[in-house]
Amino acid sequence: MRRTEHVQFNVRSAFARERAHELAKSTGMTVVQVVEDALRGYVPPGSVGATGRLVRRGPILVMPADGAKISQAAADEALNRVREGDMDD
């Protein structure tokens, strides 16, 4: 008969311990389930998780364009025309 593996993880942070117990009580989960769920969902700062077709542009993710590129001047001109109500093209 195999012996079961006993794994122990000690948390020395009073805040983490209290918060994990609060979450377990409010969700009906065990403390272990709360910690495992939190660790599965954690993405360290600076790394990008799976984003599908989105690409990073500075601090945000955007959908890449499939058409021709537009210059900043052309985009500004189009925005100004819309703002002024001049849409006769």
Buried (B, 14 or more C-beta within 10 A) or exposed (E): EEEEEEEEEEEEEEEEEEEBEEBBEEEEBEBEBBBEEEEEEEEEEEEEEEEEEEEEEEEEBEEEEEEEEEEEEEEEEEEEEEEEEEEEE
